[in-house]
Amino acid sequence: MAPSFGRSISFPLSPARASRPARHARSISLPACRSHPLLAHLQAQTAAARAWATASASASSSPSPSTGLALIDALHAALAELLLLPEPQAAVRRPSAASDRLLDAFLLLADAHR
């Protein structure tokens, strides 16, 4: 005699999913890259000097030259502070075409300022 096997019907609890390859979602969470405060100060001084130059070019108003000279002096001071940081000094010490152009531009600026 053959053993008897009971039959049962089972229904899946959730519908069958289409077989898709598994994907991993990746996200890079880097810290916000904030610039150095001296760089932000230099940008603010540059914007102020440009605004003064734009205002002096318009015929409707003429800001005083002493204000413009004070803005340029503040711009030079901000640039000098920025150049005292180790990163710009290291960049200028490495011989490259960019550092040569930068030094030439600073010499032109110094000659014009005399």
C-alpha positions in Angstrom: 0.0 0.0 0.0 1.1 3.5 -0.8 1.2 6.1 1.9 -1.4 8.8 1.5 -0.4 12.4 1.3 -2.7 15.2 2.3 -3.1 18.1 0.0 -3.3 21.7 1.1 -3.7 24.9 -0.8 -1.7 28.0 0.3 -2.2 31.5 -0.9 0.5 34.1 -0.8 -0.1 36.9 1.7 1.3 39.6 -0.6 1.2 39.8 -4.4 4.2 38.6 -6.2 6.7 41.3 -6.9 8.3 41.6 -10.3 11.9 40.5 -10.0 14.1 43.6 -10.3 17.7 43.7 -9.6 18.3 45.3 -6.2 19.6 48.8 -6.3 21.4 50.7 -3.6 20.7 54.3 -3.2 23.8 56.2 -2.4 24.0 59.6 -1.0 27.0 61.7 -0.3 26.6 64.0 2.7 29.6 66.3 2.7 29.9 69.2 5.1 29.0 72.6 3.8 32.1 74.1 2.2 32.4 77.4 3.8 35.0 79.9 2.7 37.5 81.5 4.9 36.2 84.6 6.7 39.1 86.6 5.3 38.0 85.6 1.8 34.4 86.7 2.5 35.8 90.0 3.9 37.9 90.5 0.7 34.8 89.9 -1.5 32.8 92.4 0.6 35.6 95.0 0.2 35.8 94.3 -3.6 32.0 94.7 -3.9 32.1 98.0 -2.0 34.9 99.4 -4.2 33.0 98.3 -7.4 29.8 99.9 -6.1 31.7 103.1 -5.5 33.3 103.0 -9.0 29.9 102.4 -10.6 28.3 105.3 -8.6 31.2 107.6 -9.5 30.8 106.7 -13.2 27.1 107.7 -13.2 26.5 111.4 -13.9 23.7 111.7 -11.4 25.8 111.5 -8.3 29.5 112.0 -7.6 30.8 110.2 -4.4 33.9 111.8 -2.8 37.3 110.6 -4.0 38.3 110.2 -0.3 35.7 107.6 0.1 37.0 105.7 -2.9 40.6 105.9 -1.6 39.4 104.6 1.8 37.7 101.7 0.0 40.8 100.9 -2.0 42.9 101.1 1.2 40.6 98.7 2.9 40.7 96.4 -0.1 44.5 96.3 0.0 44.5 95.6 3.7 42.0 92.7 3.2 44.2 91.3 0.4 47.3 91.6 2.6 45.6 89.7 5.5 44.6 87.0 3.1 48.1 86.6 1.7 49.4 86.0 5.2 47.6 82.6 5.4 49.7 79.5 4.8 47.7 78.3 1.7 48.4 81.3 -0.5 52.0 81.4 0.7 52.5 77.8 -0.3 50.9 78.4 -3.7 53.2 81.3 -4.4 56.3 79.3 -3.3 55.6 76.6 -5.9 57.0 77.6 -9.2 54.2 77.7 -11.8 53.0 79.9 -14.6 49.9 80.9 -12.5 52.1 82.0 -9.5 54.3 84.0 -11.9 51.3 85.8 -13.4 50.0 86.5 -9.9 53.3 88.0 -8.7 53.5 90.1 -11.9 50.0 91.4 -11.3 50.9 92.3 -7.7 53.9 94.1 -8.8 51.8 96.1 -11.3 49.4 96.9 -8.5 52.2 98.0 -6.2 53.7 100.2 -9.0 50.3 101.8 -9.6 49.8 102.4 -5.9 53.1 104.3 -5.4 
